[in-house]
């Protein structure tokens, strides 16, 4: 352990590798260097209760958009309450290869371990969306990881899971998130492997979960360490968290949410079974599952998930076919699908409203994946790209960039009829940036035509070029 001494109230400083490092408690410290000879840096947070005379658990937070500090900030409140050190690389990115990201991660790990008293078996990983997926891969390459908290992302690669070296996987997902059903299937898969895991649900969409969910996940990690006897049993902490979970479960029942309540009871059974008698929980869960309300809601849930799987299969099949065959005639089918989503979004049934949110999210993500894939090709298929943008104008009619992309690609290929059609559709939707329209790439010839300027004048009052009457 490195020598540590307290300076003033919340400032620590100690010597590491002949250089002085000054750390503060209770604030996020960004841009800490991993090594003198490297440009890599990381962010660090020490809880205000931090002292150097004992070992601490650490939560490494990942963000694949090179925004480690912002991702780390989401965990500050939970880290304070549960007493975790937080660290996040500012250098990993989805633009780098997996091997490069793993090496950057490993160097950050080594740096944190060299300057802080980290608890044995006390390393945990966390991330949101792609950050969560990357976090689930790290234990396959770096030893000593006890748990992974993944928000809105399932395990990235099930084939590399090592059942001889399991870690505790905790997933958090919203019922409006298009990966909701995927994460349910992920839990079933992990259960079959007897891989320790939990799945926490919230009512939102594809968004960072509230602090209470992050806090619960860190609590579960601590309770798991007590169950494995890696940490001294703290009966006060066990019963305090147990009572808190019971109150939350009762609150869910009070608002007629039996599915969330049953999920909470299932979590509690798994978490507290090694630590205390859970016979009362078993009886409570059995009684809840026999209730008419639970059976009715579970039947509705199963029916909606089945419908969702059929619709998603159609999206996958027809989008691939349409792109392969440049099938413009199927644009009407996509319009019908979006109308169905709108219809479900207006349903009085909460389950169908959530289904609409998930399908909308899935379809947008699917199209974006195809766009990214085509753009990465050496020879970009512009016709396929244009068709994707056309479908996107149907699926997300208020995303103006898609109309602009169609106009640009169509003008480049001298398809001015298509360009003018999407120009008018764009203006009808409320677009007003005349300057961008007159500087849009590949439209030099289009924007001097009478038709273009007549359309601009019709919706934006005045065109840049005078319309000559014959």
C-alpha atoms as one frame of an Amber mdcrd trajectory, in Angstrom:
protein
   0.000   0.000   0.000   1.258   3.479  -0.862   1.853   5.989   1.918  -1.124
   8.344   2.265  -1.459  11.461   4.376  -4.408  13.809   4.782  -3.934  17.446
   3.736  -6.514  19.955   5.028 -10.071  18.536   5.031 -10.625  16.787   1.731
  -7.303  16.743  -0.075  -4.972  13.762  -0.324  -1.481  13.651  -1.725   1.079
  10.891  -1.996   4.178   9.942  -3.921   3.905   7.488  -6.796   6.738   6.763
  -9.205   8.644   9.860  -8.119   5.788  12.191  -8.964   3.337  13.886  -6.639
  -0.354  13.318  -7.211  -2.903  15.529  -5.547  -6.359  14.021  -5.125  -9.523
  15.484  -3.635 -12.446  13.762  -2.017 -16.030  14.483  -3.006 -15.275  15.941
  -6.461 -14.726  14.422  -9.899 -11.098  14.761 -10.904 -10.775  14.684 -14.674
  -7.702  14.261 -16.879  -5.536  12.333 -14.419  -2.637  10.860 -16.378  -2.371
   7.099 -16.737   1.391   7.343 -17.308   3.958  10.073 -17.910   4.817   8.725
 -21.351   1.208   8.261 -22.525  -1.454  10.761 -23.516  -4.174   8.603 -21.946
  -6.043   9.987 -18.956  -8.931   9.034 -16.719 -11.457  10.536 -14.313 -11.611
   9.607 -10.651 -14.014  10.122  -7.770 -13.259   9.431  -4.109 -16.275   9.452
  -1.772 -16.138  12.006   1.034 -15.823   9.155   3.550 -12.638   7.896   1.876
  -9.654   7.093   4.100  -6.470   5.379   3.077  -6.317   3.043   6.056  -8.601
   0.382   4.555  -9.290  -1.237   1.193 -12.170   0.040  -0.933 -14.344  -1.374
  -3.729 -14.009   0.400  -7.055 -16.517   0.835  -9.867 -14.977   1.403 -13.307
 -17.454   3.214 -15.552 -17.292   2.970 -19.361 -18.543   5.275 -22.074 -17.766
   4.475 -25.723 -18.216   8.080 -26.877 -15.090   9.275 -25.077 -17.161  10.864
 -22.297 -15.923   8.994 -19.264 -16.359  11.912 -16.879 -20.029  12.421 -17.779
 -20.785   8.711 -17.368 -18.940   8.606 -14.057 -20.977  11.554 -12.772 -24.170
   9.465 -12.994 -22.861   7.195 -10.231 -21.622   9.813  -7.762 -24.677   9.762
  -5.495 -24.764   5.948  -5.346 -20.999   5.802  -4.788 -21.322   8.211  -1.875
 -24.077   6.179  -0.249 -22.505   2.757  -0.838 -18.880   3.919  -0.433 -17.341
   3.033  -3.793 -14.406   4.634  -5.544 -15.288   5.571  -9.137 -12.935   5.627
 -12.126 -13.514   6.081 -15.849 -11.172   6.110 -18.823 -11.449   9.179 -21.038
  -9.864   7.323 -23.924 -11.962   4.298 -24.868 -14.156   4.740 -27.919 -16.298
   2.760 -30.353 -13.988   4.021 -33.108 -11.160   1.888 -31.682 -10.759  -1.867
 -31.962 -11.725  -4.120 -29.073  -8.065  -4.963 -28.416  -7.111  -1.266 -28.265
  -9.929  -0.524 -25.815  -8.978  -3.489 -23.643  -5.343  -2.352 -23.491  -6.394
   1.194 -22.557  -8.699  -0.229 -19.891  -6.002  -2.474 -18.470  -3.541   0.429
 -18.207  -6.144   2.483 -16.346  -6.821  -0.450 -13.989  -3.123  -0.755 -13.215
  -2.836   2.961 -12.531  -5.815   3.013 -10.151  -4.553  -0.059  -8.320  -1.100
   1.495  -7.986  -2.280   4.689  -6.301  -5.301   3.572  -4.259  -6.001   0.837
  -1.690  -8.400  -1.306  -3.710 -10.136  -4.205  -2.034  -9.377  -7.729  -3.203
 -12.328  -9.009  -5.282 -13.681  -5.474  -5.114 -13.492  -4.435  -8.779 -16.800
  -3.784 -10.570 -17.636  -2.452 -14.015 -20.561  -0.379 -15.265 -21.807   1.285
 -18.419 -24.821   2.524 -20.324 -25.800   1.078 -23.751 -22.547   0.423 -25.643
 -20.572   1.151 -22.492 -22.517  -1.602 -20.754 -21.878  -4.038 -23.585 -18.155
  -3.310 -23.448 -18.181  -3.718 -19.657 -19.617  -7.235 -20.083 -16.701  -8.151
 -22.387 -13.890  -6.941 -20.118 -14.014  -9.885 -17.627 -13.245 -12.246 -20.519
  -9.893 -10.494 -21.016  -8.994  -9.095 -17.592  -9.125 -11.203 -14.444 -10.351
 -10.115 -11.032 -13.742  -8.598 -11.954 -16.490  -9.384  -9.456 -19.480  -7.793
 -11.130 -20.871  -5.863 -14.099 -23.707  -3.345 -14.033 -25.135  -2.842 -17.508
 -27.820  -0.229 -18.213 -29.866  -0.755 -21.392 -27.519  -3.439 -22.739 -27.341
  -7.220 -22.512 -24.169  -9.311 -22.448 -22.212  -8.424 -25.581 -20.957 -11.888
 -26.492 -22.447 -14.900 -24.784 -19.928 -17.247 -26.368 -17.014 -15.796 -24.407
 -18.678 -16.127 -21.013 -16.572 -18.345 -18.776 -18.798 -20.261 -16.349 -15.672
 -21.293 -14.436 -14.948 -17.614 -13.793 -18.392 -16.067 -13.307 -19.083 -12.487
 -12.353 -22.305 -10.994 -11.006 -24.232  -9.437 -13.916 -26.868  -6.843 -13.064
 -28.937  -5.401 -15.890 -31.208  -2.366 -15.683 -33.722  -1.675 -18.447 -36.834
   0.431 -19.009 -40.100  -1.051 -20.221 -40.077   1.477 -23.092 -36.533   0.523
 -24.134 -36.393  -1.454 -27.386 -33.917  -3.851 -25.724 -36.454  -4.772 -23.027
 -37.292  -8.191 -24.481 -33.631  -8.795 -25.363 -32.604  -8.272 -21.745 -35.363
 -10.607 -20.539 -33.974 -13.276 -22.892 -30.468 -12.457 -21.666 -31.553 -13.191
 -18.088 -33.083 -16.503 -19.126 -29.822 -17.444 -20.852 -27.728 -16.543 -17.807
 -30.106 -18.481 -15.552 -29.599 -21.596 -17.671 -25.849 -21.230 -17.259 -26.343
 -20.694 -13.515 -24.507 -17.426 -14.040 -25.297 -15.054 -11.126 -27.464 -12.209
 -12.376 -30.290  -9.785 -11.665 -32.538  -7.738 -13.936 -34.042  -4.504 -12.638
 -36.944  -2.873 -14.488 -38.007   0.757 -14.545 -40.914   2.392 -16.353 -38.845
   4.669 -18.616 -37.188   4.228 -21.986 -33.646   4.220 -23.302 -32.222   6.524
 -20.693 -29.982   6.541 -17.655 -31.929   4.948 -14.791 -32.679   6.991 -11.701
 -30.151   6.958  -8.903 -32.295   4.617  -6.792 -31.712   1.815  -9.336 -27.963
   2.412  -9.481 -27.893   2.486  -5.698 -29.783  -0.823  -5.503 -27.320  -2.441
  -7.896 -24.328  -1.402  -5.778 -26.164  -2.687  -2.697 -26.630  -6.053  -4.402
 -22.912  -6.204  -5.146 -22.140  -5.613  -1.456 -24.670  -8.202  -0.316 -23.236
 -10.744  -2.763 -19.759 -10.204  -1.294 -21.171 -10.829   2.183 -22.904 -13.988
   0.949 -19.571 -15.259  -0.461 -17.881 -14.289   2.822 -15.490 -11.997   0.954
 -16.734  -9.200   3.203 -17.612  -9.307   6.871 -21.340  -9.781   7.417 -23.009
  -6.510   8.390 -26.396  -7.536   9.777 -27.480  -3.919  10.209 -26.862  -3.257
   6.510 -28.593  -6.520   5.518 -31.789  -5.795   7.440 -31.817  -2.121   6.499
 -31.674  -2.912   2.779 -34.151  -5.762   3.214 -36.715  -3.473   4.850 -36.153
  -0.814   2.193 -36.798  -3.358  -0.573 -39.947  -4.571   1.179 -41.283  -1.025
   1.373 -40.559  -0.497  -2.325 -42.303  -3.762  -3.167 -45.370  -2.747  -1.125
 -45.432   0.615  -2.908 -45.536  -1.194  -6.257 -48.497  -3.269  -5.122 -50.252
  -0.142  -3.872 -50.240   1.297  -7.413 -51.396  -1.998  -8.953 -48.059  -2.943
 -10.479 -47.848  -6.658  -9.653 -45.242  -7.492 -12.318 -42.687  -5.053 -10.916
 -43.555  -6.213  -7.388 -43.014  -9.857  -8.332 -39.700  -8.962  -9.952 -38.600
  -7.221  -6.749 -39.589 -10.267  -4.669 -37.624 -12.542  -7.021 -34.562 -10.321
  -6.648 -34.864 -10.345  -2.876 -35.147 -14.131  -2.738 -31.921 -14.543  -4.681
 -30.023 -11.812  -2.837 -31.067 -12.541   0.748 -31.359 -16.344   0.684 -27.703
 -16.872   1.697 -27.945 -14.210   4.423 -31.237 -14.785   6.253 -34.415 -16.837
   6.394 -36.558 -16.026   3.352 -39.572 -18.299   3.930 -41.861 -15.288   4.293
 -40.658 -13.966   0.922 -41.406 -17.307  -0.729 -44.940 -17.263   0.627 -45.445
 -13.655  -0.410 -44.280 -14.381  -3.943 -46.456 -17.495  -4.178 -49.503 -15.548
  -2.992 -48.835 -12.707  -5.450 -48.442 -15.037  -8.437 -51.809 -16.639  -7.630
 -53.661 -13.327  -7.626 -56.058 -12.536 -10.473 -54.428  -9.174 -11.123 -50.970
 -10.707 -11.497 -52.226 -13.477 -13.807 -54.094 -10.948 -15.939 -51.105  -8.594
 -16.247 -48.719 -11.472 -16.940 -51.014 -12.774 -19.695 -51.113  -9.307 -21.287
 -47.327  -9.008 -21.011 -46.740 -12.380 -22.673 -49.137 -11.542 -25.509 -47.454
  -8.188 -26.142 -43.953  -9.713 -26.103 -45.091 -12.345 -28.616 -46.591  -9.674
 -30.884 -43.408  -7.638 -30.553 -41.227 -10.556 -31.645 -43.350 -11.062 -34.802
 -43.267  -7.368 -35.718 -39.504  -7.101 -35.158 -38.928 -10.164 -37.335 -40.889
  -8.413 -40.094 -38.806  -5.249 -39.693 -35.585  -7.252 -39.934 -36.699  -9.252
 -42.977 -38.270  -6.482 -45.049 -35.590  -3.881 -44.426 -32.884  -6.278 -45.553
 -34.924  -7.234 -48.623 -35.804  -3.644 -49.525 -32.195  -2.492 -49.334 -30.913
  -5.441 -51.333 -33.498  -4.872 -54.095 -33.887  -1.063 -53.907 -37.573  -1.661
 -53.319 -39.085   1.834 -53.358 -42.526   0.291 -53.821 -42.445  -0.884 -50.199
 -42.359   2.655 -48.766 -46.123   2.385 -48.340 -45.662  -0.691 -46.140 -43.284
   1.235 -43.899 -45.821   4.046 -43.655 -48.430   1.516 -42.558 -46.050   0.177
 -39.879 -45.524   3.649 -38.446 -49.276   4.204 -38.413 -49.635   0.996 -36.383
 -47.050   2.277 -33.918 -48.980   5.554 -33.601 -52.184   3.585 -33.017 -50.575
   1.564 -30.214 -49.133   4.751 -28.696 -52.694   6.066 -28.300 -53.996   2.863
 -26.729 -55.550   3.111 -23.235 -53.479   0.039 -22.277 -50.110   0.901 -20.757
 -48.558  -2.267 -22.186 -49.404  -1.237 -25.753 -48.092   2.285 -25.162 -44.801
   0.773 -23.998 -44.806  -1.550 -27.021 -45.147   1.478 -29.321 -42.118   3.146
 -27.701 -40.036  -0.029 -28.018 -40.939  -0.618 -31.665 -40.252   3.006 -32.587
 -36.868   2.808 -30.878 -35.996  -0.521 -32.457 -36.914   0.570 -35.976 -34.903
   3.776 -35.734 -31.889   1.908 -34.347 -32.174  -0.765 -37.073 -32.166   1.823
 -39.866 -29.238   3.683 -38.284 -27.269   0.434 -38.129 -27.776  -0.106 -41.865
 -26.810   3.500 -42.591 -23.584   3.121 -40.597 -22.816  -0.201 -42.270 -23.239
   1.217 -45.794 -21.206   4.328 -44.993 -18.313   2.152 -43.813 -18.076   0.346
 -47.165 -15.229   1.257 -49.498 -17.705   1.929 -52.296 -20.770   3.548 -50.749
 -24.079   2.332 -52.212 -25.768   5.718 -52.525 -29.038   4.335 -53.841 -29.406
   2.060 -50.814 -28.413   4.950 -48.549 -31.010   7.229 -50.130 -33.713   4.589
 -49.666 -32.804   4.248 -45.999 -33.101   8.002 -45.541 -36.491   7.899 -47.265
 -37.704   5.241 -44.846 -36.314   7.317 -41.988 -38.427  10.323 -43.086 -41.463
   8.066 -42.608 -40.355   6.579 -39.291 -39.021   9.848 -37.811 -40.804  12.628
 -39.753 -39.422  15.418 -37.557 -35.761  14.496 -38.109 -35.004  17.044 -40.854
 -31.506  15.748 -41.608 -32.982  12.717 -43.389 -34.902  14.848 -45.906 -31.752
  16.889 -46.501 -29.754  13.726 -47.142 -32.288  12.509 -49.709 -32.278  15.897
 -51.440 -28.468  15.931 -51.552 -28.033  12.371 -52.877 -30.872  12.763 -55.402
 -29.399  16.033 -56.710 -25.971  14.439 -57.027 -27.545  11.773 -59.251 -29.589
  14.397 -61.138 -32.873  12.995 -59.874 -34.378  16.432 -59.384 -37.968  15.207
 -59.227 -37.212  13.203 -56.062 -35.174  16.076 -54.632 -38.021  18.574 -55.150
 -40.575  16.157 -53.652 -38.541  15.755 -50.436 -37.824  19.492 -50.377 -41.533
  20.222 -50.217 -42.113  17.463 -47.652 -39.351  18.985 -45.538 -40.859  22.472
 -45.679 -44.345  21.162 -44.944 -42.942  19.608 -41.755 -41.827  23.068 -40.618
 -38.191  23.349 -41.673 -37.087  27.021 -41.947 -33.287  27.113 -42.422 -33.124
  28.751 -45.852 -29.359  29.276 -45.606 -28.721  25.542 -45.254 -30.950  24.762
 -48.226 -28.933  27.127 -50.427 -25.619  25.619 -49.342 -26.594  21.940 -49.253
 -23.968  19.686 -50.788 -24.501  18.528 -54.408 -27.473  20.902 -55.008 -25.760
  23.666 -56.997 -27.786  22.955 -60.147 -31.010  22.186 -58.289 -31.134  25.447
 -56.358 -30.971  27.658 -59.454 -34.006  25.971 -61.016 -37.357  27.815 -61.027
 -39.047  24.834 -59.310 -36.656  24.932 -56.357 -37.042  28.679 -55.859 -40.811
  28.581 -56.318 -41.007  25.982 -53.538 -38.788  28.069 -51.277 -40.880  31.184
 -51.961 -44.116  29.273 -51.296 -43.124  28.159 -47.783 -40.411  30.630 -46.721
 -41.849  33.766 -48.362 -38.794  34.731 -50.371 -36.367  32.816 -52.608 -32.727
  33.733 -53.060 -32.889  33.640 -56.864 -35.451  35.555 -58.841 -38.078  33.498
 -60.598 -38.277  34.625 -64.212 -41.697  34.573 -65.832 -41.854  33.833 -69.542
